[in-house]
Amino acid sequence: MKTLPFAVGFVVAFGTGYVCGEFFGFPWWQRLITVVVVVMALEGANQAVGRARARKKALGEPGSEADQRSSSS
């Protein structure tokens, strides 16, 4: 598994919203904000990891686009 599936992030976000509502007494609008923030944070982390892996893979493979650009300069 290369990145976390969106559905897993969504379940984690709703779980976080539920916990915040039940244990910290958040109203519905704070739960909604919490879910949105957690989904955005997880997706941002997934994109950062995916881009880092893609860059590492592109730089590590001979004949890749990144190697061709650096050799033609």
N, C-alpha and C positions, 0 to 999 in steps of 0.2 A: 504494500500500500504506500503510494508516494505521498499523498496528502490526505488530510482528514476529510471524509465525505461531508457535504453540506448538511445532510440529514442528521449526522451525529452532532454537528455544531448546533443545529437547531434544537435538538433534544436537550443538549447541555444548557443552552440559553433558556429554554422554558423551565428546566429544572432549577436553574439559578433564580429565575423569576418567582417560581413557586416557593423556594426556600426563603427568599427575601420577603415575600408576602406573609408566609406563615410564621416565621420566626422573628422577623424585624418589623412586621406590621405595615409594610409598604402599601399605599393605596394602588388602585389599578393603573394609574398613569405612571407611577414610579416603577411598577413591575414592567410595563410596556417599554419604558426607557431602558430599563436594565436588560431586557431581552434584546433590544436593538443594539445596545452597546456591546453586549457579549457576542452576538452574531458578527458584528463588524470587526471586533478584535480578533476572533477566531479566523475569519476570512482574510484579514490582513496578515495574520501570522502564516496562514496557508500560502498566500501569494508570495510572501517574502521567502519562505522555504522553497517553494517551487521555482522561483526565479533564481535563487542561489544554486539550487541543484542544476538547473538548466545552464547557468553560466559556468559552473564547475565542469559540467559535462562537455560544453562547447569548447572550453579552454583546454581540456584534457585529451580530446580526441584529435589525432593528426588528420589533416585534411578538412577540418571543420571550417565553418564560415569565419570564425574568429581568427583561426590560424592563417587563412587566406588573406584576410585584411591586414594582419600584422606583417606578413611576408611581402605584400605588395607595396608597403609604405617605404 
